[in-house]
Amino acid sequence: MADPTFYRSLVGALQYLTFTRPTITYAVQQVCLHMHDPREPHLTAVKRILRYLQGTTDLGLFLSCTASSALTVYTDADWAGCPDTRRSTSGYAVFLGDNLVSWSSKRQHTVSRSSAEAEYRAVANGVAEASWLRQLLQELHHPPTRTTLVYCDNVSAVYLSSNPVQHQRTKHIEIDLHFVRERVAAGAVRVLHVPTSSQFADLFTKGLPSSVFMDFRSSMNVRSTGVPTAGGVKQTGRLAVQVLQLVLVS
């Protein structure tokens, strides 16, 4: 690109937007991978994200009052999804009651030699986040009253979380194995299987068909709230549309 600074400023703004629009986290993570050397196709991908935002300016992350302090985690990994490095992308979504409170989409640091290894790394990341949130709730004098459920759609990864036997397939993720098993043995975490059709963390690891994307989006409470803000919904929305139009035209 003739002006890579323009690309970096756009992507940087999109990173802040993921705080209230978690459904674009994976797409933003993908365009962030090219910050050091952006090309025109990468800018085209950014403009596609902006067009989606232009058509959904009324959406946002909705948080409701809940009496439940139970944490539920969905973890997933796209095994060898990167065509250049064959590294996997891990993602997790953490719910406090019915509210989405933490999420992540991140490229794994090393290449996984099996889908079970990639999925288990994602489980370990989700368990680490859940452990931190449990500690935070305890410090806020609202400790979780139930075991945190961690859902994974890979049966092998579920078995590895409670199987104490080390074998050749798992020697590359030994630290993650011991970490998760320790939390499971302590009763703080329980890893369960979930079908792919209910795996909400898929939003953070891969591109999805429109019907599945919209279904998962509503399940994460990303919707139109219709609640006025300090600047007024209509005025703020109109300003956002004008800014997006200027960017898309350029």
N, C-alpha and C positions, 0 to 999 in steps of 0.2 A: 504494500500500500504506500501511496505517496505521503500520507500523513498517519503514521501508526499511533500518534498521540490521540487522535480523534477516536480510534477504535478502543484504545485503553480506557478513555474517559467514559465511553458508552458502557463498556463491560463493567467498569467499576461501579457505575450507577445501578446497573442491573444486579450486582452483588448485594447492594443495600436493599433493593426491592424484594429479594428473597426472604427478608425478615417477615414480610406480610403476605408474600405470594410463594409459598413453598412448592407449588406445582411447577414452577419454572426452574427449580434448583438444578435438575439434571442438565437442561439445555444451557444454563448459564455456566455450569461446570465444564461443559464441553467447549464453549467458546473461550473460557479462561485458559485452556490449555495452549492457546496460540497467542498469548499476550506478548511473548518475546519477539515473534516474527509473524504478524498478522498479514493475511493475503485477502484478495478480493472475495473469494468464496466464503471466508470466515465472516467478513462484513455482511455478506448476503444472509448468513445464518443469524447474525445479530438483528438485522432488519426484520427477519421472519418472526423473531421473538417480540419485537416491538409491534408488529402488526397484530399479533395475538393479544398483546396488552391493550392496544388501541380498541379492540373489539370487546374487551372485558374490563373496562376501567372501573366498573361498579363492584367488582369482586374484591374480597379481602378475607383474611383469616379471622373467623368468628370464634370468640372465646366466651363460654357461658359459665354461669355459676354452677358448681357441682360440689356435692358433699363427699364424693368418693376421692380417696387419696391413692387408689390403686394405679400402679404403673403397668402399661402394656407396651411391648416393644415388637415391632415388625422389622426383620432384617432380611436382606437379599443381596445377591451379587450376580453380576453379568460376567460369566466366566470367559476370559480371553476376549473380551469385547472390543478391545482396541486393535484395529487391523495393522497398526505400525509396530507396537511393542508387545502385543498380546497380553497386556496386563488387564486385570479385572477391575470393575468398578463396584465398590461397596456402597450400600445405602441402608439407612435405618430411619424409622419413624417411631417416636415415643409419645404415647398418649397418657395424660393424667386424667383419669375418668374418661370423658368423651372429648377432651380437648387435646389437640396436637400442640405439644410444648417444645419438642426438640426434633430436628431432622438433619440428615447429612447425605451428601453425595460426593464420594471421594475416590480417586484413582488409587489402587493399591500400589505399594512401593515395590513389590517383587512379583514375578510371574508365578502363578499357581499352576501346579502340574496336574491338578484334577479339579473337577467342579466342587467336590466335597471340601477341598482345601480352601478354595475361594469363598465358599459359603460359610465355612467355619471362621474365617478371618472376619467376615461381616458380622457373624454372631458375637465374636469377641468384642468388636467395636460397639455393638449395641449393648452388650452386658456392661462394658466399661461406662457408657453414658448412663445406663440405668443405675449403676452403683453410685455414681456421683450424684444423681438426682435423689436417690434414697437418702444419702448422707445430708443433702441440702434440706430435704423435708424434715429430717430429724432435728437439724439445727433450728428450723423454724417452728419446732414443737408440734409438728403434724406428721409424725412418722408413719410410713405405710403400714397398714394393718394386715396386708396379705402379701404373699409371695409374688414377685414380679414375673409375669409370663412373657417369655420371649418366643415369638413365632418365626419359624423358618420353613421354607418349602422344600428343603433338601433332607431326605430321610437319613442319609449317611451322617450329615452334620448333627442331626438330632441324636443319633445313637452315640456319636463321639462325645457328646457333652456329659454322658453318664457312664461311658465305658472306660474303666481304668486301664485297659490293656493298651500298651504302646506297640505299634508295629510300623512297618516301613512306610506306609502311606501317610503317617502322621508325624514323622520325625522332623519335617520342615516347619511345623507349626507347634512345636512342643510347648513354647511359652504360653501361647494362646490356649492350648489344651489345659494346662495346669491352672491357668487363671479362671477359665469358665467352670471347670470342674470344682474348683475351690468354692466358687460362689453357689454352685448347685448343691454341693455337700453341706454348705452352711444354711441352706433353706431360703436364701434371699432371692434366688432365681430358679426358674424352671423352664427348660427349653422344650417346646412342643412343635408339632408339625402343623402346617396350615396349607390348604390347597392353593395353587397359583391364582385361582380366580378371586381369592380373598387376600392376596399378598399385596398390601398397600405400598410396601417399600419398593415395588416394581417401578413406581414413579420416579425414583431416585437412581435407577441403574440403567434404564434403557428407554427408548422411544416406544410409545404404546399406540394402538389404534384409537381413533377418536372416541368411540363408544366406551372403551375401557378407561381411557383417560378421564372422561367426564364423570364416570361412575366413581372412580377413586377420588377425584377432586371433591365431589360432594361428601364422600366418606371422611375426608380430612377437614370438613367444616370450612372449606373455601367457598364462599357464596356471597351474594349481595345482601348486605345487612339493612340498607335503607335508613341507617342511623345518621343524623346530621353531625358534622364535625365543626370545629371552630370556624373554618373558612367557608363552610357550606358545601354540601355535596355537589350541587350543580355547578358552582363556580370553580371548585377544585377540579371536578371532572372535565370541565370545558378547557381549563388551562392545560391539563395533562394531554388532552387530545391535540391541542394546538402545538405543544412541544413535540409530540410524536409525529405529527404531520410534517413539521419542519425537518426532522431528522430523516424521515422516509423519503422526502423529496430530494434531499441532498445525496 
